[in-house]
Amino acid sequence: MSRIPILGHFIRFARRMYDWMLAFADKPYAGRALFGLSFIESSFFPIPPDPLLLAMGAEKPDKALRFAGLTTLGSVLGAIFGFIIGMYLMDTLGEWLLDLYDSDRHTWNKIEGWFESYGSLALLMAAITPIPFKVFTIASGATGVAFLPFLGACIVGRAFRFYLEGFLLKYFGKPILEWMEKWFDIVSIGFTILLIGGFVVIKYL
């Protein structure tokens, strides 16, 4: 029975965050906010930039591709920062971040195995899907993945993901916004499932 109130609190919180994100679309610093969130998500922040990109692109469809470009650029630069953390700061900042996201190093061990088996394709998969990208970027630097293949996978994967969203927002922005307003509770729950599911996928694959 206690789960119902908890779910209600979460949906109200998600609603406030969504309205806050929509408000950015009218601010002169909206692009900088989107860029900054994209940067930190690829290296250490747990919340992906997709909700902000969706909110801003749906509010201003004519700028959706520009927003997608900012998101891609910020995310790739953030991935490079994650790579640097793994290569040069693994014993300090890297270990601290792993303790936050992967305290038992189960995910880390899986990623090392994926790199050995699939190389940069593993990173490409993480760049496109809800799998936690930041752990992959740090692991890439720590395990000695070559930088150019790393950079190529980040650019291709992140651009595919965010520009796909950008094109959808450009041509269907207002209907998407109206649909989200109508089905917001279901959308917020579904997004949370995807976010948590990324960690679950790694744990059980």
C-alpha positions in Angstrom: 0.0 0.0 0.0 2.9 2.4 0.8 4.1 2.2 -2.8 1.1 4.2 -4.1 2.0 7.4 -2.2 5.7 7.0 -3.1 4.7 6.7 -6.7 2.5 9.8 -6.4 5.4 11.8 -4.9 7.7 10.7 -7.7 5.2 11.7 -10.4 4.7 15.2 -8.8 8.5 15.6 -8.6 8.9 14.5 -12.2 6.1 17.0 -13.2 8.0 19.9 -11.5 11.2 18.9 -13.2 9.5 18.7 -16.6 7.9 22.1 -16.1 11.3 23.5 -15.0 12.9 22.0 -18.2 10.2 23.5 -20.4 10.9 26.9 -18.9 14.4 26.7 -20.1 13.2 26.9 -23.7 12.4 30.6 -23.3 15.6 31.5 -21.5 18.7 33.0 -23.3 20.9 30.4 -21.5 18.9 27.4 -22.5 21.5 26.1 -24.9 24.3 26.5 -22.3 22.2 24.5 -19.8 21.6 21.7 -22.2 25.3 21.6 -23.2 26.3 21.6 -19.5 24.0 18.8 -18.6 25.1 16.7 -21.6 28.7 17.2 -20.6 28.4 16.1 -17.0 26.1 13.2 -17.8 28.8 11.5 -20.0 31.4 11.6 -17.2 29.7 11.5 -13.8 26.1 12.8 -13.5 23.3 10.2 -13.3 20.5 12.0 -15.2 20.7 11.9 -19.0 20.0 15.0 -21.0 17.2 13.5 -23.1 14.3 15.0 -21.0 15.7 18.5 -21.3 16.3 18.0 -25.1 12.8 16.7 -25.4 11.3 19.6 -23.5 13.2 22.3 -25.3 12.8 20.7 -28.8 9.1 20.1 -28.4 8.6 23.7 -27.2 10.7 25.1 -30.2 10.7 22.5 -33.0 12.5 24.9 -35.4 15.5 24.7 -33.1 15.3 21.0 -32.3 18.3 20.1 -34.6 20.4 22.8 -33.0 19.5 21.5 -29.6 20.5 18.0 -30.7 23.8 19.3 -32.0 24.5 21.0 -28.6 23.6 17.8 -26.8 25.8 15.7 -29.0 28.8 18.1 -28.7 28.4 18.4 -24.9 28.1 14.6 -24.5 31.1 13.8 -26.6 33.3 16.3 -24.8 32.0 14.9 -21.5 32.9 11.5 -22.7 36.5 12.7 -23.3 36.6 14.0 -19.8 35.4 10.6 -18.5 38.2 9.0 -20.6 40.7 11.3 -18.9 39.3 10.4 -15.5 39.8 6.7 -16.3 43.3 7.2 -17.7 44.8 9.7 -15.2 42.5 10.0 -12.2 41.4 6.4 -11.7 42.9 6.0 -8.2 41.1 9.1 -6.9 38.1 10.6 -8.7 37.5 7.4 -10.8 37.3 5.1 -7.8 35.0 7.5 -6.0 32.6 7.7 -9.0 32.6 3.9 -9.3 31.8 3.6 -5.6 28.7 5.7 -6.3 27.5 3.7 -9.4 29.1 0.3 -9.1 30.3 -0.3 -5.6 30.8 -4.1 -6.0 32.5 -3.6 -9.4 30.1 -6.1 -11.1 29.4 -3.6 -13.9 33.0 -2.8 -14.3 34.0 -6.5 -14.7 31.3 -6.9 -17.3 32.4 -3.9 -19.2 36.0 -5.1 -19.3 34.8 -8.4 -20.7 32.8 -6.6 -23.3 35.7 -4.5 -24.4 37.8 -7.6 -24.8 35.1 -9.3 -26.9 33.6 -6.5 -28.9 36.0 -3.5 -28.6 34.5 -0.2 -29.5 31.2 -1.8 -30.4 30.5 -2.1 -26.7 31.0 1.6 -26.3 28.8 2.3 -29.3 26.0 0.3 -27.8 26.3 2.3 -24.5 26.3 5.6 -26.4 22.9 4.8 -28.1 21.0 2.9 -25.4 20.1 3.7 -21.8 23.0 1.7 -20.5 25.1 4.0 -18.2 27.4 5.7 -20.6 29.6 7.3 -17.9 30.9 4.0 -16.6 31.9 3.1 -20.2 33.8 6.3 -20.8 35.7 6.0 -17.5 36.4 2.3 -18.2 37.7 3.2 -21.7 40.4 5.3 -20.3 41.3 3.0 -17.4 41.6 -0.1 -19.6 43.6 1.5 -22.3 41.1 1.7 -25.2 42.7 3.5 -28.1 41.5 7.1 -28.2 40.5 7.5 -31.8 38.2 4.4 -31.9 36.8 5.6 -28.6 36.1 9.1 -30.0 34.6 7.7 -33.2 32.2 5.4 -31.2 31.2 8.3 -29.0 30.5 10.6 -31.9 28.5 8.1 -34.0 26.5 6.7 -31.0 25.7 10.0 -29.4 24.9 11.8 -32.7 22.6 8.9 -33.8 20.7 9.0 -30.5 20.3 12.8 -30.1 19.8 13.7 -33.8 17.1 11.0 -34.1 15.3 12.7 -31.2 16.0 16.1 -32.9 14.5 15.1 -36.2 11.4 13.7 -34.5 11.0 16.9 -32.5 11.5 19.1 -35.5 8.7 17.4 -37.5 6.4 16.3 -34.7 7.4 18.6 -31.8 4.0 20.1 -30.9 2.1 16.8 -31.2 4.8 15.2 -29.0 4.5 17.9 -26.4 0.7 17.5 -26.4 1.0 13.8 -26.1 3.4 14.1 -23.2 1.0 16.5 -21.5 -1.8 14.0 -21.8 0.2 10.9 -20.8 2.8 12.5 -18.5 2.4 10.0 -15.6 3.0 7.0 -17.9 5.9 8.8 -19.7 7.7 9.6 -16.4 7.3 6.1 -15.1 8.5 4.6 -18.4 11.6 6.9 -18.5 12.5 5.9 -14.9 12.2 2.2 -15.9 14.6 2.8 -18.8 17.1 4.7 -16.6 17.1 2.0 -14.0 16.9 -0.7 -16.7 20.3 0.4 -18.1 22.0 -0.8 -14.9 19.9 -3.9 -14.7 20.8 -4.9 -18.3 24.5 -4.8 -17.5 24.0 -6.7 -14.2 22.3 -9.7 -15.8 23.8 -9.9 -19.3 
